[in-house]
Amino acid sequence: MGGMDVGGGIAGKLWNKFRSESVFVNYTPFFVCLAAGNLSADSFHHYISQHVHLLNAFAHAYELAEECADDDEDKKAIRNLRKYVQAKLKSHDSLVRAYAFRIEELLDTLSISLTGEELDVIEKLYHQSMRLEVDFFSSQPIIQEAVVPLSRTLDPAVGGELSIFCDFDLTCTAFDSSAILAEIAIITRPKADPDGSETQLSRMSSADLRSTWDALSAQYTEEFEQCVESITTTKTAETFSYEGLCEALEQFAHFEKAANSRVVQSGVLKGLNQEDIKRAGQRLILQDGCKGFIQKIMKNENLTAAIHVLSYCWCGDLIRSALSSGDLKALNVHSNELSCEDSTTTGEIIKKLESPMEKLQAFNNILNNRDKDGQHLTVYIGGSVGDLLCLLEADIGIVMGSSPTLRRLGEQFGISFVPLFSGLVAKQREVVEVGSSNWKRLSGTLYTVSSWDEIHAFILGSSS
């Protein structure tokens, strides 16, 4: 299903709109065990027995559709589909893919004359059918130990606890938050200080303020690239070298702190209203599925879990307003803050996290404050260079997106990047071959995903 290729008609549009549902099928225990080659015979036989019931339902549906069709050509096409299903019932061969494509083609043909309201009904039914397919695979009985979903491998009764950490910029968001804050400053440029006096900043035009920000941004990009280049020109490690990576990332610590100091000195963050920042956070464009996943973790009563956001972002209020929906207490944000007086920023940054090492220190402090007893698992989700140490120190490090810089630096020090699904299949094989499968920190392996749907499916499954 995940590799399906359809045309540009309504079938193609609906598939592209709802194809994320197929991710949840891939991460079901049934599918992972099947891909690992160790699905129990009983589970497979149960699946096959249900397949016959599904095909009978298809045959009946096509019979009803044929009766409702007005055009002779449509009737013929639907009748042929019913014949395919009936042949499948007799032989159980490889005709499924053939009639699956014919369904898509027929959907395009039959939808040509439909009204907008009727197309809306078709869309709802298409989405419902996708959800039913996910539910079908999720409900397949599995009598063996499975590595998915991760939340079900932890038993709260014996102290099972899941700690989830994630970065914010470009992991949760579609854009860098520093640019958002700069844009607020430019648009809401103060005409005078709160005490009524004019300053150099208040005399600057919006165009001047934008030029200042553009210069700061360009310098940051140039120095960042210089840092990466100076590190990657050294000899590539033959095996995973955590110590070498730590030494190299010290360069980023000096660079990030110097960049933040220049921002403070420029005054571009002075005069922002806290309410403007919160409103901007509420309108911030997030990665698809991110907010929904975080909120489900916070509201899941059957899971002992905590979620922490570790970010270089200059303003924690921006993060909280972007990710929360009323319950701020459940969301733990660890970031820098903008200093304020009378709800207006002074231009100073209260600096807490400015380097990979400071992120790691915050990460370790949180873990050290957990109950020492019980079964603990840590997941870190990030996508930038500043996340590398935390990604490696977590039991499971998940890289969001495909940052070429992150991959280039990681491979320089022997880090392996493995697609999450492939990693889970390998872990499932370990369960059968070794008898158990433990996630290990500092293994030198990070898992890659392209969407939050993959993370949701891996950790919570489809039923949460």
N, C-alpha and C positions, 0 to 999 in steps of 0.2 A: 504494500500500500504506500509506503514512504517513497518508493521510486516511481510512482505513477506519473505518466506524462500525458496530459490532455490538451486539447486545442484551446482556441481563444473565445469560444462561445460561453454560454452561461455555465456549462459544466466546468470549464476551465476556471472561470471566475470564482465559482463557489468552492472548488477544490483549493485554489490558492488562498481564499479567505479563511477556510476552516482546516487547512492541512496541518496546523499545529496540533490538532486533536490526535493525529496519527503518532505523534511523539509519545503520547501516553500509552498507546498500544505497545510500542517498542520496549518501554520500561516496565511492563508487567512481569511478574514472576514467571508466568507461562512462556512469554517470548524470550526472556533472558535465558531461562533453562533450556529452551529449545535451541537457541543460538549457540549455547555452550555445549550442546550435544549430549546433555545428561538429563533431559526431561524424563520423568518416570513413565514406564509403560502404561500404568493405570491412568495417569493424567492425559496421555496422548489418546488412549482408547476412548476416554470420556469425551474429549474434544471431537473425535471422529463421529461418535454417536450423536452429538448435538448437531454436527454438520448436516446430517440427513434431515433433521427437523427444520433447519434453516432453509435448505433447498426446497423442501415441501412448501414452506411459506412463500418462497420466491415464486414457485410454480403457480400457487393459488393467486398471488398478487398479479402476475402477468395475465392470468385468465380473466380476472376482474378488469384489468386495464384494457384488454382486447375488447371486452364487451362495451366499454365506455368510449372507445376511439371512434371517430366519425369517418376518417379518411381510410380508404382501402389499403393504401401503402403503409399507413401507420399500423393498421391491424395486422398486416403481413409481418412488419418488423417486430411487433410485440409477440406474435405467434412464433416467430423464429427464436426469440429469446426463451420462450417457454420450452421449445424443443431442445435448446441447449441445456437447460436445467434438467429436463427429463432424461437426457442422455447422460448428464453428470450423475444423476441419481443411480443410473444403471451401471456406470463404469467407474465413477470416482477418479477420473483421469485429470489431465491438465487443462480442461476447457474453461476453468474459472476466469483466468485472465482474459480469454477471448470474449466471453460474454460480459465481463466487467467493462471492457472498452466499448462494446456495443451499447451498453446502458448509457454511457456518457454521450455517445454519438446521438442516440435516440432522444436524450434529454435536450440536446441542442435543437434537434429538429422539431420536437413537440412544443418547445417554448417560444418559437418564433412569433406565434399569433397571440401569446398571452399578454394580458394587461399588466401594468405596474403592480397592482394589488395582488394579482395572481402570482407574479414573480416573487413577491415578498413571501407568499405562502410557501412556494417552492424552496426558497432560501431557508426558511424555518424548518421545513421537513428534511432538507439536506443536512442541516446542522444536527438535527435530532438523530438522524440515521448515523452520523459520525459518532455522536455520543453513545448511541446504543452499541456500536461496534466496540468502542473502548470498554464499555461496561461488560460486554460479552467476554472479552479476553481477560478483563480484570477479575471476573467472577469464576474463572476456571479453577477448579480445586487443585491445589499443589500440596502433596503430602511430603515433600522434601524441604530441606533448609534452602532458603533463597536469600540473595544479597540485596534484593529490592522488595518493597521500598525500604529505604534506610531507617525510617522512623519505626517500622515494625520489628527491627532487629534489636531495639532497645526496650527493656522491660522496666517501666517506672516503679513496679513493685519491689524491684531489687536495686533501686537507685539509678536506673538508666536515665541518662541526661544528655541532651544534644545541645551543643553550643554552636551557633551559626554566626559567622563574622562576614561582613562584606564591605567592600569599598563603595564609594558613592559616585564620584565623577566617572562617567563613561562605563561604569558597571551597572549602576542603577539608572543613570541619566543618559540622554542622547547627546547632551552637550556639556562642556566643562562649566562648572559653577562659577569659576572666577570671571568668565566672560559675562555671565548673567548678572553678577554683582556690579561689574563695571558698567554694564548697560543701564542698570537702575541708577547708578551715580550720574551717568551722562544725561539721562532723560529727566531726572529730578534734581538737577544741579541747583544747589542753594544760591539764592541771590545775596544772602548775608548770613553771618554767624547767628546763632540763637540769641546772643546778646545785642544784635542789631548792628554790630560793627562789620565793615567790609574787610575781607582778607584777600590774599593773592588768589586763593581758590575761587572765592565768590566772584572775583573779577574776570575769571576765565570763561570764555564762551564754551558752549557744548562742543563746538568743533575743536577748540584747543584741548578740551578734556579728552576727547576721542583720540586726538593725535598723541597725547601723552600716554594713553592706554595702549594704543597701537605700537608705540615705541617700546614700552615695557614688555608687551607680548612678543614682539619680534626678537628682543634681546633674550628673553626666556627661551624661545625656540632655538635660537642660534647656540646658546650655551648648553642647552640640553643635548643637542646633536653633537657638540664638541665632546661632552662627557661620554656619550655612547661610543663615539669614534675612538677616543683615547683608551677605552676599556677593551673594545673588540679588536684592536690591532695587536693585542698581546697574544701569546700562544694559547690555543684552545686546550682546555683540560681534557685528558683522555677518559677520566672517570668523574663522577659527581664530586665537585669541590665546594663544599659549603663555606669553608674558611676563605677560599679565594674570592667567592662571591661577596662575602661580608666586607672584605678589604676593598673591593672595587666599588661597592655601594657607598663607601665613605665619601667618595667624590660627589655623589648626588646630595649627600647631607649638606656639604658646604655650599653647593650650588643653589639648593632650594632655600636655605636660610638667607643667602645673599639676595635672592630674587624677592623674597617677602619683605626684606628690609627696604629695598628700592620702592616697592609698592607703598609702604608706610610713608616713606620720605616724600613721595610724589603727592600725597594727600588725596588721591583719587577716590578713596573709600570714606572720605569725610562728608558728613551731612546726610547720610542715608537714614530714612525713617524706618524703624523696626517693622511697622505695619506694612510698608511697601515691600520689605523683604519677605515677610510671611505670605503676602498675596502672590508674590512672584514664585515662591515655593509651591503654593497650591496649584499654580498654572504650569509648573515645570513639566516638560515632556520627558517621561520616563520610558525605559525600555519596556516593551510589551511583556506583560506577565509579572513584572518585578513587584509592583505594589500589591497585587493580589496575593502573591506567594507570601510576602512578608506579613500581611494581615492575617492570612490563614495560619501561619506559624504562631502568631500572637494570640489567636483565638482558639487554637486547638486544645481542648480540655483533656484529650487522651494522650498528650505528649508533654513530657517535661522538657521544655526547651527555652533557651534565651537567645535573642538575636541582638547583635551589636554591630553598629556601623562605625568603622574606623576610617577617617578621611582627613586629607590635607585641606579640605574645604575651609574657607575663612570664616564661615558662619554656621553654627549648629542650628540656629533657628530656621535657616533655609532648608536644611535636611529634614528637620522634624516636621515642618509644614508640608514638605513634599511627600513624605512617606506615611504620615499618620492620618487617621480619620477620627480624631477625637480622643483616642486613648494614648496620650503621650507617655504615660508611665511605663508602658510595656516596651517601648522602643528606647534602646540604650545607644546614645550618640556620643562618640568620642572624636572631637575635632577641635580646630581652632575656633575662636570666637571674635566677633567685632566688639571693641570697647564702646560703650554707649553712655551718654549723659542725657537725661530727660528724653529717652526713647530715640535719640539721634546719635549716629555713630561719630566718634571723635577722629576716625582715621587710623587709629591704632589697632593692631591685631594682637589679641591675647594668644600667644603662641604656645601650643601644646603638642602638635604633631607636625613636624616639618621634614622628617627624614624616614627612610626605611627602618632605621634602628629605633627611632621613637615610636613608630607604629608597632614594631615587634615588642618593645617594652610594655606598651599599653596592652597588647595581646596577652603577654605573659602575666601581667598583673591581674587581669581578669581571670585567667585560668587558675592562678594561685589562690584566688579568693573562693574558688568552688569547694564544695564539700569533698574532702579527700576520699571518702568511701563511695562505693557504687561504680557503675559502669559509665564512663564518659566518652563521648565522641565529639571531635571538633571538626567543623567544616569551614573553610575560608574561601570566599568567592571574590575574585579581583581580576583586574585586567591591565594594571599599570606596573611600571618598574618598581614603584614604591611598595607594591604588594608582595614582591618576590619572597622576602624572608618569611612573612606570615603564611604565605601559600605553602611553603616548604615545611614550616613548623607545625602546621595543622595535620590532623590525621588524614584529612582529605582536602587537597588543594584543587580548586576548580577555577580554571581560567576562562573568563567570559570574553567572547569576541576573538579577534585574531590580530592583536597588536604585533606588528613585525619587530618592533624594538624589544618588546618583552621576550619574544621567542629567540631573537638574535642574542640577547644577553644571556638568557637561560642556557641555550645550547653552547655558549662560550665556556660555561662552567659545568658542562656535563648533565644538564637537566633534560629529561625526556618529556615530550608532550604527547599524550595519548588521548584520542577521542574517548569521552566518558563511557559511551555505550560499549566500545571495544574493551575498555578496562573492566567493566562490570562482567562481561562475558568471561574474561580471563579469571576474575575473582570467583565466578560461579564454578568454573572448572576446578579451582583450588578447593572449594567446599567438598567436592566429590573425591578428588585425588588425595587431599591431605586430611580431610575430616573437619576442617575449619578454615576460615579466611579472615585474617586480622588486617585492619588498615594500619599502616605504620607511618609515623612522622619521619621527616628527613630521609625519605626513601629515594629522593631525587626524581620522582615521577609526579607530574602534574597532569590533571585531566581537563580536556578542553570541551567547551560547549558553545553552541551558536545562539542559544536562546534561554530565557528564564523558564520556558516550558520544560526543557530538559531537566533543569534543576528541580522544578516542582515535581515532575514525574519520578525522578530518582529518590527524592527525600520523602515526599508525602504520598506518591501514587496518585491514582485518578479519583479515588473515592473521597478525598479530603477537600 
